[in-house]
Amino acid sequence: MPRLAVFALVVCALAVAAAVVSFVQGSWLGIVWILMAGISSNMAWFYVRKAKMDRERHTGAPVAG
């Protein structure tokens, strides 16, 4: 897994934890953390997919899915 994808997943997990803590404390700031989790999960998915396509491009295998 690419390093940037791992970092994005860590940020996503931390954002979800921060959202839970924020909502438990009664703060609506958790909505911002949920949005950050969504953005970082999309970034992780993008980097994983990009690495897969680059790897298949260099090996000459057809891109599936």
CHARMM-style PDB file with segment names, atoms N, HN, CA, C and O in Angstrom:
ATOM      1  N   MET     1       0.857  -1.179   0.000  1.00  0.00      PROA
ATOM      2  CA  MET     1       0.000   0.000   0.000  1.00  0.00      PROA
ATOM      3  C   MET     1       0.901   1.239   0.000  1.00  0.00      PROA
ATOM      4  O   MET     1       1.871   1.294   0.756  1.00  0.00      PROA
ATOM      5  N   PRO     2       0.596   2.214  -0.825  1.00  0.00      PROA
ATOM      6  CA  PRO     2       1.414   3.427  -0.892  1.00  0.00      PROA
ATOM      7  C   PRO     2       1.427   4.187   0.441  1.00  0.00      PROA
ATOM      8  O   PRO     2       0.462   4.170   1.204  1.00  0.00      PROA
ATOM      9  N   ARG     3       2.534   4.835   0.681  1.00  0.00      PROA
ATOM     10  HN  ARG     3       3.318   4.849   0.061  1.00  0.00      PROA
ATOM     11  CA  ARG     3       2.706   5.560   1.936  1.00  0.00      PROA
ATOM     12  C   ARG     3       1.651   6.655   2.123  1.00  0.00      PROA
ATOM     13  O   ARG     3       1.147   6.838   3.231  1.00  0.00      PROA
ATOM     14  N   LEU     4       1.314   7.381   1.060  1.00  0.00      PROA
ATOM     15  HN  LEU     4       1.723   7.232   0.159  1.00  0.00      PROA
ATOM     16  CA  LEU     4       0.300   8.429   1.175  1.00  0.00      PROA
ATOM     17  C   LEU     4      -1.077   7.858   1.511  1.00  0.00      PROA
ATOM     18  O   LEU     4      -1.859   8.494   2.217  1.00  0.00      PROA
ATOM     19  N   ALA     5      -1.370   6.675   1.012  1.00  0.00      PROA
ATOM     20  HN  ALA     5      -0.734   6.158   0.438  1.00  0.00      PROA
ATOM     21  CA  ALA     5      -2.637   6.038   1.347  1.00  0.00      PROA
ATOM     22  C   ALA     5      -2.679   5.656   2.820  1.00  0.00      PROA
ATOM     23  O   ALA     5      -3.717   5.791   3.469  1.00  0.00      PROA
ATOM     24  N   VAL     6      -1.567   5.183   3.346  1.00  0.00      PROA
ATOM     25  HN  VAL     6      -0.724   5.073   2.819  1.00  0.00      PROA
ATOM     26  CA  VAL     6      -1.505   4.833   4.769  1.00  0.00      PROA
ATOM     27  C   VAL     6      -1.686   6.082   5.623  1.00  0.00      PROA
ATOM     28  O   VAL     6      -2.428   6.063   6.605  1.00  0.00      PROA
ATOM     29  N   PHE     7      -1.017   7.159   5.254  1.00  0.00      PROA
ATOM     30  HN  PHE     7      -0.414   7.175   4.456  1.00  0.00      PROA
ATOM     31  CA  PHE     7      -1.173   8.413   6.002  1.00  0.00      PROA
ATOM     32  C   PHE     7      -2.613   8.902   5.962  1.00  0.00      PROA
ATOM     33  O   PHE     7      -3.140   9.372   6.971  1.00  0.00      PROA
ATOM     34  N   ALA     8      -3.252   8.796   4.800  1.00  0.00      PROA
ATOM     35  HN  ALA     8      -2.824   8.415   3.981  1.00  0.00      PROA
ATOM     36  CA  ALA     8      -4.636   9.235   4.680  1.00  0.00      PROA
ATOM     37  C   ALA     8      -5.563   8.370   5.537  1.00  0.00      PROA
ATOM     38  O   ALA     8      -6.518   8.881   6.122  1.00  0.00      PROA
ATOM     39  N   LEU     9      -5.291   7.070   5.614  1.00  0.00      PROA
ATOM     40  HN  LEU     9      -4.515   6.655   5.138  1.00  0.00      PROA
ATOM     41  CA  LEU     9      -6.101   6.200   6.464  1.00  0.00      PROA
ATOM     42  C   LEU     9      -5.904   6.524   7.945  1.00  0.00      PROA
ATOM     43  O   LEU     9      -6.850   6.455   8.728  1.00  0.00      PROA
ATOM     44  N   VAL    10      -4.683   6.875   8.325  1.00  0.00      PROA
ATOM     45  HN  VAL    10      -3.914   6.932   7.688  1.00  0.00      PROA
ATOM     46  CA  VAL    10      -4.435   7.269   9.714  1.00  0.00      PROA
ATOM     47  C   VAL    10      -5.206   8.548  10.035  1.00  0.00      PROA
ATOM     48  O   VAL    10      -5.828   8.654  11.093  1.00  0.00      PROA
ATOM     49  N   VAL    11      -5.164   9.511   9.128  1.00  0.00      PROA
ATOM     50  HN  VAL    11      -4.659   9.425   8.270  1.00  0.00      PROA
ATOM     51  CA  VAL    11      -5.907  10.755   9.330  1.00  0.00      PROA
ATOM     52  C   VAL    11      -7.404  10.469   9.412  1.00  0.00      PROA
ATOM     53  O   VAL    11      -8.108  11.082  10.215  1.00  0.00      PROA
ATOM     54  N   CYS    12      -7.889   9.554   8.596  1.00  0.00      PROA
ATOM     55  HN  CYS    12      -7.317   9.057   7.943  1.00  0.00      PROA
ATOM     56  CA  CYS    12      -9.304   9.193   8.612  1.00  0.00      PROA
ATOM     57  C   CYS    12      -9.684   8.589   9.965  1.00  0.00      PROA
ATOM     58  O   CYS    12     -10.704   8.961  10.546  1.00  0.00      PROA
ATOM     59  N   ALA    13      -8.878   7.670  10.460  1.00  0.00      PROA
ATOM     60  HN  ALA    13      -8.050   7.368   9.987  1.00  0.00      PROA
ATOM     61  CA  ALA    13      -9.168   7.040  11.754  1.00  0.00      PROA
ATOM     62  C   ALA    13      -9.138   8.063  12.888  1.00  0.00      PROA
ATOM     63  O   ALA    13      -9.990   8.037  13.776  1.00  0.00      PROA
ATOM     64  N   LEU    14      -8.163   8.954  12.856  1.00  0.00      PROA
ATOM     65  HN  LEU    14      -7.471   8.975  12.135  1.00  0.00      PROA
ATOM     66  CA  LEU    14      -8.082   9.985  13.894  1.00  0.00      PROA
ATOM     67  C   LEU    14      -9.255  10.958  13.810  1.00  0.00      PROA
ATOM     68  O   LEU    14      -9.761  11.411  14.837  1.00  0.00      PROA
ATOM     69  N   ALA    15      -9.684  11.275  12.604  1.00  0.00      PROA
ATOM     70  HN  ALA    15      -9.273  10.906  11.770  1.00  0.00      PROA
ATOM     71  CA  ALA    15     -10.826  12.172  12.442  1.00  0.00      PROA
ATOM     72  C   ALA    15     -12.111  11.528  12.953  1.00  0.00      PROA
ATOM     73  O   ALA    15     -12.944  12.201  13.560  1.00  0.00      PROA
ATOM     74  N   VAL    16     -12.274  10.247  12.714  1.00  0.00      PROA
ATOM     75  HN  VAL    16     -11.597   9.700  12.221  1.00  0.00      PROA
ATOM     76  CA  VAL    16     -13.462   9.550  13.224  1.00  0.00      PROA
ATOM     77  C   VAL    16     -13.432   9.529  14.750  1.00  0.00      PROA
ATOM     78  O   VAL    16     -14.455   9.756  15.396  1.00  0.00      PROA
ATOM     79  N   ALA    17     -12.256   9.256  15.329  1.00  0.00      PROA
ATOM     80  HN  ALA    17     -11.425   9.072  14.804  1.00  0.00      PROA
ATOM     81  CA  ALA    17     -12.139   9.266  16.788  1.00  0.00      PROA
ATOM     82  C   ALA    17     -12.433  10.654  17.348  1.00  0.00      PROA
ATOM     83  O   ALA    17     -13.107  10.780  18.370  1.00  0.00      PROA
ATOM     84  N   ALA    18     -11.937  11.686  16.693  1.00  0.00      PROA
ATOM     85  HN  ALA    18     -11.389  11.584  15.863  1.00  0.00      PROA
ATOM     86  CA  ALA    18     -12.201  13.052  17.147  1.00  0.00      PROA
ATOM     87  C   ALA    18     -13.677  13.395  17.028  1.00  0.00      PROA
ATOM     88  O   ALA    18     -14.219  14.103  17.877  1.00  0.00      PROA
ATOM     89  N   ALA    19     -14.331  12.902  15.985  1.00  0.00      PROA
ATOM     90  HN  ALA    19     -13.891  12.327  15.296  1.00  0.00      PROA
ATOM     91  CA  ALA    19     -15.770  13.154  15.821  1.00  0.00      PROA
ATOM     92  C   ALA    19     -16.563  12.481  16.934  1.00  0.00      PROA
ATOM     93  O   ALA    19     -17.496  13.070  17.480  1.00  0.00      PROA
ATOM     94  N   VAL    20     -16.195  11.254  17.269  1.00  0.00      PROA
ATOM     95  HN  VAL    20     -15.437  10.775  16.826  1.00  0.00      PROA
ATOM     96  CA  VAL    20     -16.892  10.546  18.348  1.00  0.00      PROA
ATOM     97  C   VAL    20     -16.727  11.289  19.659  1.00  0.00      PROA
ATOM     98  O   VAL    20     -17.698  11.498  20.385  1.00  0.00      PROA
ATOM     99  N   VAL    21     -15.501  11.687  19.965  1.00  0.00      PROA
ATOM    100  HN  VAL    21     -14.712  11.517  19.375  1.00  0.00      PROA
ATOM    101  CA  VAL    21     -15.252  12.425  21.208  1.00  0.00      PROA
ATOM    102  C   VAL    21     -16.029  13.741  21.207  1.00  0.00      PROA
ATOM    103  O   VAL    21     -16.617  14.121  22.220  1.00  0.00      PROA
ATOM    104  N   SER    22     -16.029  14.418  20.092  1.00  0.00      PROA
ATOM    105  HN  SER    22     -15.551  14.110  19.269  1.00  0.00      PROA
ATOM    106  CA  SER    22     -16.719  15.700  19.995  1.00  0.00      PROA
ATOM    107  C   SER    22     -18.220  15.542  20.204  1.00  0.00      PROA
ATOM    108  O   SER    22     -18.832  16.329  20.927  1.00  0.00      PROA
ATOM    109  N   PHE    23     -18.817  14.527  19.574  1.00  0.00      PROA
ATOM    110  HN  PHE    23     -18.320  13.888  18.987  1.00  0.00      PROA
ATOM    111  CA  PHE    23     -20.256  14.315  19.737  1.00  0.00      PROA
ATOM    112  C   PHE    23     -20.597  13.856  21.154  1.00  0.00      PROA
ATOM    113  O   PHE    23     -21.640  14.233  21.689  1.00  0.00      PROA
ATOM    114  N   VAL    24     -19.733  13.050  21.762  1.00  0.00      PROA
ATOM    115  HN  VAL    24     -18.887  12.744  21.327  1.00  0.00      PROA
ATOM    116  CA  VAL    24     -19.979  12.602  23.135  1.00  0.00      PROA
ATOM    117  C   VAL    24     -19.971  13.787  24.091  1.00  0.00      PROA
ATOM    118  O   VAL    24     -20.735  13.824  25.055  1.00  0.00      PROA
ATOM    119  N   GLN    25     -19.107  14.748  23.818  1.00  0.00      PROA
ATOM    120  HN  GLN    25     -18.487  14.718  23.034  1.00  0.00      PROA
ATOM    121  CA  GLN    25     -19.034  15.932  24.664  1.00  0.00      PROA
ATOM    122  C   GLN    25     -20.150  16.933  24.359  1.00  0.00      PROA
ATOM    123  O   GLN    25     -20.260  17.960  25.030  1.00  0.00      PROA
ATOM    124  N   GLY    26     -20.963  16.647  23.371  1.00  0.00      PROA
ATOM    125  HN  GLY    26     -20.874  15.813  22.827  1.00  0.00      PROA
ATOM    126  CA  GLY    26     -22.094  17.504  23.052  1.00  0.00      PROA
ATOM    127  C   GLY    26     -21.770  18.643  22.105  1.00  0.00      PROA
ATOM    128  O   GLY    26     -22.544  19.594  21.997  1.00  0.00      PROA
ATOM    129  N   SER    27     -20.653  18.566  21.426  1.00  0.00      PROA
ATOM    130  HN  SER    27     -20.024  17.794  21.514  1.00  0.00      PROA
ATOM    131  CA  SER    27     -20.253  19.625  20.508  1.00  0.00      PROA
ATOM    132  C   SER    27     -20.641  19.260  19.077  1.00  0.00      PROA
ATOM    133  O   SER    27     -20.508  18.111  18.656  1.00  0.00      PROA
ATOM    134  N   TRP    28     -21.117  20.250  18.346  1.00  0.00      PROA
ATOM    135  HN  TRP    28     -21.225  21.183  18.688  1.00  0.00      PROA
ATOM    136  CA  TRP    28     -21.451  20.032  16.944  1.00  0.00      PROA
ATOM    137  C   TRP    28     -20.236  20.150  16.035  1.00  0.00      PROA
ATOM    138  O   TRP    28     -20.354  20.021  14.816  1.00  0.00      PROA
ATOM    139  N   LEU    29     -19.075  20.395  16.620  1.00  0.00      PROA
ATOM    140  HN  LEU    29     -18.979  20.500  17.610  1.00  0.00      PROA
ATOM    141  CA  LEU    29     -17.836  20.462  15.842  1.00  0.00      PROA
ATOM    142  C   LEU    29     -17.495  19.104  15.215  1.00  0.00      PROA
ATOM    143  O   LEU    29     -16.674  19.021  14.302  1.00  0.00      PROA
ATOM    144  N   GLY    30     -18.127  18.059  15.709  1.00  0.00      PROA
ATOM    145  HN  GLY    30     -18.794  18.126  16.451  1.00  0.00      PROA
ATOM    146  CA  GLY    30     -17.913  16.726  15.156  1.00  0.00      PROA
ATOM    147  C   GLY    30     -18.277  16.628  13.690  1.00  0.00      PROA
ATOM    148  O   GLY    30     -17.758  15.773  12.972  1.00  0.00      PROA
ATOM    149  N   ILE    31     -19.162  17.494  13.246  1.00  0.00      PROA
ATOM    150  HN  ILE    31     -19.583  18.189  13.829  1.00  0.00      PROA
ATOM    151  CA  ILE    31     -19.539  17.490  11.827  1.00  0.00      PROA
ATOM    152  C   ILE    31     -18.322  17.800  10.955  1.00  0.00      PROA
ATOM    153  O   ILE    31     -18.150  17.211   9.888  1.00  0.00      PROA
ATOM    154  N   VAL    32     -17.489  18.718  11.411  1.00  0.00      PROA
ATOM    155  HN  VAL    32     -17.629  19.196  12.278  1.00  0.00      PROA
ATOM    156  CA  VAL    32     -16.273  19.050  10.668  1.00  0.00      PROA
ATOM    157  C   VAL    32     -15.339  17.843  10.608  1.00  0.00      PROA
ATOM    158  O   VAL    32     -14.719  17.577   9.578  1.00  0.00      PROA
ATOM    159  N   TRP    33     -15.244  17.115  11.724  1.00  0.00      PROA
ATOM    160  HN  TRP    33     -15.747  17.331  12.561  1.00  0.00      PROA
ATOM    161  CA  TRP    33     -14.384  15.932  11.759  1.00  0.00      PROA
ATOM    162  C   TRP    33     -14.917  14.843  10.830  1.00  0.00      PROA
ATOM    163  O   TRP    33     -14.139  14.132  10.195  1.00  0.00      PROA
ATOM    164  N   ILE    34     -16.236  14.713  10.750  1.00  0.00      PROA
ATOM    165  HN  ILE    34     -16.868  15.292  11.265  1.00  0.00      PROA
ATOM    166  CA  ILE    34     -16.826  13.725   9.836  1.00  0.00      PROA
ATOM    167  C   ILE    34     -16.494  14.078   8.387  1.00  0.00      PROA
ATOM    168  O   ILE    34     -16.173  13.201   7.585  1.00  0.00      PROA
ATOM    169  N   LEU    35     -16.574  15.367   8.060  1.00  0.00      PROA
ATOM    170  HN  LEU    35     -16.835  16.079   8.711  1.00  0.00      PROA
ATOM    171  CA  LEU    35     -16.222  15.792   6.700  1.00  0.00      PROA
ATOM    172  C   LEU    35     -14.757  15.520   6.402  1.00  0.00      PROA
ATOM    173  O   LEU    35     -14.415  15.093   5.299  1.00  0.00      PROA
ATOM    174  N   MET    36     -13.888  15.767   7.382  1.00  0.00      PROA
ATOM    175  HN  MET    36     -14.167  16.114   8.278  1.00  0.00      PROA
ATOM    176  CA  MET    36     -12.462  15.491   7.186  1.00  0.00      PROA
ATOM    177  C   MET    36     -12.220  13.993   7.004  1.00  0.00      PROA
ATOM    178  O   MET    36     -11.376  13.595   6.201  1.00  0.00      PROA
ATOM    179  N   ALA    37     -12.950  13.168   7.738  1.00  0.00      PROA
ATOM    180  HN  ALA    37     -13.635  13.491   8.391  1.00  0.00      PROA
ATOM    181  CA  ALA    37     -12.817  11.717   7.581  1.00  0.00      PROA
ATOM    182  C   ALA    37     -13.232  11.291   6.174  1.00  0.00      PROA
ATOM    183  O   ALA    37     -12.593  10.429   5.570  1.00  0.00      PROA
ATOM    184  N   GLY    38     -14.287  11.886   5.659  1.00  0.00      PROA
ATOM    185  HN  GLY    38     -14.806  12.586   6.149  1.00  0.00      PROA
ATOM    186  CA  GLY    38     -14.724  11.562   4.305  1.00  0.00      PROA
ATOM    187  C   GLY    38     -13.710  11.945   3.247  1.00  0.00      PROA
ATOM    188  O   GLY    38     -13.454  11.184   2.314  1.00  0.00      PROA
ATOM    189  N   ILE    39     -13.142  13.117   3.395  1.00  0.00      PROA
ATOM    190  HN  ILE    39     -13.350  13.735   4.153  1.00  0.00      PROA
ATOM    191  CA  ILE    39     -12.133  13.570   2.431  1.00  0.00      PROA
ATOM    192  C   ILE    39     -10.891  12.686   2.494  1.00  0.00      PROA
ATOM    193  O   ILE    39     -10.352  12.297   1.457  1.00  0.00      PROA
ATOM    194  N   SER    40     -10.438  12.369   3.697  1.00  0.00      PROA
ATOM    195  HN  SER    40     -10.876  12.685   4.539  1.00  0.00      PROA
ATOM    196  CA  SER    40      -9.216  11.565   3.811  1.00  0.00      PROA
ATOM    197  C   SER    40      -9.444  10.128   3.347  1.00  0.00      PROA
ATOM    198  O   SER    40      -8.525   9.510   2.811  1.00  0.00      PROA
ATOM    199  N   SER    41     -10.642   9.584   3.539  1.00  0.00      PROA
ATOM    200  HN  SER    41     -11.389  10.086   3.975  1.00  0.00      PROA
ATOM    201  CA  SER    41     -10.891   8.234   3.036  1.00  0.00      PROA
ATOM    202  C   SER    41     -10.914   8.227   1.507  1.00  0.00      PROA
ATOM    203  O   SER    41     -10.452   7.273   0.881  1.00  0.00      PROA
ATOM    204  N   ASN    42     -11.447   9.285   0.912  1.00  0.00      PROA
ATOM    205  HN  ASN    42     -11.822  10.060   1.421  1.00  0.00      PROA
ATOM    206  CA  ASN    42     -11.418   9.389  -0.549  1.00  0.00      PROA
ATOM    207  C   ASN    42      -9.983   9.522  -1.061  1.00  0.00      PROA
ATOM    208  O   ASN    42      -9.639   8.964  -2.103  1.00  0.00      PROA
ATOM    209  N   MET    43      -9.155  10.256  -0.335  1.00  0.00      PROA
ATOM    210  HN  MET    43      -9.434  10.710   0.511  1.00  0.00      PROA
ATOM    211  CA  MET    43      -7.750  10.381  -0.728  1.00  0.00      PROA
ATOM    212  C   MET    43      -7.042   9.036  -0.645  1.00  0.00      PROA
ATOM    213  O   MET    43      -6.253   8.695  -1.526  1.00  0.00      PROA
ATOM    214  N   ALA    44      -7.319   8.266   0.409  1.00  0.00      PROA
ATOM    215  HN  ALA    44      -7.960   8.543   1.125  1.00  0.00      PROA
ATOM    216  CA  ALA    44      -6.694   6.943   0.552  1.00  0.00      PROA
ATOM    217  C   ALA    44      -7.108   6.046  -0.608  1.00  0.00      PROA
ATOM    218  O   ALA    44      -6.269   5.376  -1.211  1.00  0.00      PROA
ATOM    219  N   TRP    45      -8.399   6.032  -0.919  1.00  0.00      PROA
ATOM    220  HN  TRP    45      -9.080   6.576  -0.430  1.00  0.00      PROA
ATOM    221  CA  TRP    45      -8.885   5.223  -2.026  1.00  0.00      PROA
ATOM    222  C   TRP    45      -8.235   5.651  -3.343  1.00  0.00      PROA
ATOM    223  O   TRP    45      -7.873   4.801  -4.157  1.00  0.00      PROA
ATOM    224  N   PHE    46      -8.085   6.948  -3.556  1.00  0.00      PROA
ATOM    225  HN  PHE    46      -8.379   7.638  -2.895  1.00  0.00      PROA
ATOM    226  CA  PHE    46      -7.465   7.460  -4.775  1.00  0.00      PROA
ATOM    227  C   PHE    46      -6.017   6.986  -4.902  1.00  0.00      PROA
ATOM    228  O   PHE    46      -5.601   6.535  -5.969  1.00  0.00      PROA
ATOM    229  N   TYR    47      -5.250   7.086  -3.814  1.00  0.00      PROA
ATOM    230  HN  TYR    47      -5.587   7.452  -2.946  1.00  0.00      PROA
ATOM    231  CA  TYR    47      -3.844   6.698  -3.878  1.00  0.00      PROA
ATOM    232  C   TYR    47      -3.670   5.198  -4.053  1.00  0.00      PROA
ATOM    233  O   TYR    47      -2.741   4.766  -4.736  1.00  0.00      PROA
ATOM    234  N   VAL    48      -4.536   4.397  -3.458  1.00  0.00      PROA
ATOM    235  HN  VAL    48      -5.290   4.748  -2.903  1.00  0.00      PROA
ATOM    236  CA  VAL    48      -4.468   2.945  -3.658  1.00  0.00      PROA
ATOM    237  C   VAL    48      -4.769   2.606  -5.108  1.00  0.00      PROA
ATOM    238  O   VAL    48      -4.076   1.796  -5.724  1.00  0.00      PROA
ATOM    239  N   ARG    49      -5.802   3.229  -5.644  1.00  0.00      PROA
ATOM    240  HN  ARG    49      -6.364   3.887  -5.143  1.00  0.00      PROA
ATOM    241  CA  ARG    49      -6.173   2.972  -7.033  1.00  0.00      PROA
ATOM    242  C   ARG    49      -5.103   3.447  -8.007  1.00  0.00      PROA
ATOM    243  O   ARG    49      -4.813   2.777  -8.998  1.00  0.00      PROA
ATOM    244  N   LYS    50      -4.521   4.604  -7.718  1.00  0.00      PROA
ATOM    245  HN  LYS    50      -4.757   5.148  -6.913  1.00  0.00      PROA
ATOM    246  CA  LYS    50      -3.469   5.150  -8.580  1.00  0.00      PROA
ATOM    247  C   LYS    50      -2.258   4.230  -8.590  1.00  0.00      PROA
ATOM    248  O   LYS    50      -1.674   3.982  -9.645  1.00  0.00      PROA
ATOM    249  N   ALA    51      -1.879   3.725  -7.427  1.00  0.00      PROA
ATOM    250  HN  ALA    51      -2.353   3.926  -6.570  1.00  0.00      PROA
ATOM    251  CA  ALA    51      -0.734   2.816  -7.351  1.00  0.00      PROA
ATOM    252  C   ALA    51      -1.020   1.521  -8.110  1.00  0.00      PROA
ATOM    253  O   ALA    51      -0.136   0.984  -8.777  1.00  0.00      PROA
ATOM    254  N   LYS    52      -2.243   1.024  -8.010  1.00  0.00      PROA
ATOM    255  HN  LYS    52      -2.961   1.461  -7.468  1.00  0.00      PROA
ATOM    256  CA  LYS    52      -2.613  -0.196  -8.725  1.00  0.00      PROA
ATOM    257  C   LYS    52      -2.547   0.025 -10.226  1.00  0.00      PROA
ATOM    258  O   LYS    52      -2.031  -0.822 -10.954  1.00  0.00      PROA
ATOM    259  N   MET    53      -3.059   1.143 -10.694  1.00  0.00      PROA
ATOM    260  HN  MET    53      -3.479   1.832 -10.102  1.00  0.00      PROA
ATOM    261  CA  MET    53      -3.027   1.427 -12.127  1.00  0.00      PROA
ATOM    262  C   MET    53      -1.605   1.634 -12.626  1.00  0.00      PROA
ATOM    263  O   MET    53      -1.267   1.188 -13.723  1.00  0.00      PROA
ATOM    264  N   ASP    54      -0.769   2.300 -11.842  1.00  0.00      PROA
ATOM    265  HN  ASP    54      -1.044   2.661 -10.951  1.00  0.00      PROA
ATOM    266  CA  ASP    54       0.630   2.494 -12.233  1.00  0.00      PROA
ATOM    267  C   ASP    54       1.366   1.159 -12.304  1.00  0.00      PROA
ATOM    268  O   ASP    54       2.147   0.920 -13.224  1.00  0.00      PROA
ATOM    269  N   ARG    55       1.108   0.290 -11.322  1.00  0.00      PROA
ATOM    270  HN  ARG    55       0.473   0.484 -10.574  1.00  0.00      PROA
ATOM    271  CA  ARG    55       1.767  -1.017 -11.292  1.00  0.00      PROA
ATOM    272  C   ARG    55       1.339  -1.846 -12.503  1.00  0.00      PROA
ATOM    273  O   ARG    55       2.170  -2.503 -13.131  1.00  0.00      PROA
ATOM    274  N   GLU    56       0.041  -1.817 -12.834  1.00  0.00      PROA
ATOM    275  HN  GLU    56      -0.634  -1.283 -12.325  1.00  0.00      PROA
ATOM    276  CA  GLU    56      -0.443  -2.586 -13.988  1.00  0.00      PROA
ATOM    277  C   GLU    56       0.045  -1.988 -15.299  1.00  0.00      PROA
ATOM    278  O   GLU    56       0.255  -2.712 -16.272  1.00  0.00      PROA
ATOM    279  N   ARG    57       0.224  -0.683 -15.330  1.00  0.00      PROA
ATOM    280  HN  ARG    57       0.053  -0.095 -14.539  1.00  0.00      PROA
ATOM    281  CA  ARG    57       0.722  -0.035 -16.532  1.00  0.00      PROA
ATOM    282  C   ARG    57       2.172  -0.451 -16.807  1.00  0.00      PROA
ATOM    283  O   ARG    57       2.560  -0.656 -17.957  1.00  0.00      PROA
ATOM    284  N   HSD    58       2.957  -0.570 -15.744  1.00  0.00      PROA
ATOM    285  HN  HSD    58       2.642  -0.404 -14.810  1.00  0.00      PROA
ATOM    286  CA  HSD    58       4.364  -0.930 -15.917  1.00  0.00      PROA
ATOM    287  C   HSD    58       4.554  -2.413 -16.208  1.00  0.00      PROA
ATOM    288  O   HSD    58       5.525  -2.790 -16.865  1.00  0.00      PROA
ATOM    289  N   THR    59       3.650  -3.257 -15.734  1.00  0.00      PROA
ATOM    290  HN  THR    59       2.862  -2.951 -15.200  1.00  0.00      PROA
ATOM    291  CA  THR    59       3.782  -4.683 -15.999  1.00  0.00      PROA
ATOM    292  C   THR    59       3.115  -5.101 -17.312  1.00  0.00      PROA
ATOM    293  O   THR    59       3.369  -6.197 -17.811  1.00  0.00      PROA
ATOM    294  N   GLY    60       2.281  -4.255 -17.865  1.00  0.00      PROA
ATOM    295  HN  GLY    60       2.075  -3.364 -17.460  1.00  0.00      PROA
ATOM    296  CA  GLY    60       1.621  -4.542 -19.119  1.00  0.00      PROA
ATOM    297  C   GLY    60       0.331  -5.321 -18.968  1.00  0.00      PROA
ATOM    298  O   GLY    60      -0.288  -5.680 -19.969  1.00  0.00      PROA
ATOM    299  N   ALA    61      -0.089  -5.593 -17.744  1.00  0.00      PROA
ATOM    300  HN  ALA    61       0.415  -5.303 -16.930  1.00  0.00      PROA
ATOM    301  CA  ALA    61      -1.327  -6.318 -17.517  1.00  0.00      PROA
ATOM    302  C   ALA    61      -2.514  -5.382 -17.751  1.00  0.00      PROA
ATOM    303  O   ALA    61      -2.409  -4.182 -17.497  1.00  0.00      PROA
ATOM    304  N   PRO    62      -3.622  -5.906 -18.224  1.00  0.00      PROA
ATOM    305  CA  PRO    62      -4.797  -5.054 -18.438  1.00  0.00      PROA
ATOM    306  C   PRO    62      -5.374  -4.577 -17.107  1.00  0.00      PROA
ATOM    307  O   PRO    62      -5.332  -5.290 -16.104  1.00  0.00      PROA
ATOM    308  N   VAL    63      -5.903  -3.379 -17.117  1.00  0.00      PROA
ATOM    309  HN  VAL    63      -5.937  -2.800 -17.932  1.00  0.00      PROA
ATOM    310  CA  VAL    63      -6.518  -2.798 -15.920  1.00  0.00      PROA
ATOM    311  C   VAL    63      -7.924  -3.366 -15.797  1.00  0.00      PROA
ATOM    312  O   VAL    63      -8.754  -3.186 -16.689  1.00  0.00      PROA
ATOM    313  N   ALA    64      -8.189  -4.052 -14.689  1.00  0.00      PROA
ATOM    314  HN  ALA    64      -7.515  -4.198 -13.965  1.00  0.00      PROA
ATOM    315  CA  ALA    64      -9.519  -4.638 -14.452  1.00  0.00      PROA
ATOM    316  C   ALA    64     -10.194  -3.915 -13.307  1.00  0.00      PROA
ATOM    317  O   ALA    64      -9.588  -3.706 -12.256  1.00  0.00      PROA
ATOM    318  N   GLY    65     -11.446  -3.531 -13.503  1.00  0.00      PROA
ATOM    319  HN  GLY    65     -11.938  -3.700 -14.357  1.00  0.00      PROA
ATOM    320  CA  GLY    65     -12.230  -2.910 -12.441  1.00  0.00      PROA
ATOM    321  C   GLY    65     -11.850  -1.523 -12.240  1.00  0.00      PROA
ATOM    322  OT1 GLY    65     -12.413  -0.847 -11.379  1.00  0.00      PROA
TER     323      GLY     65
END
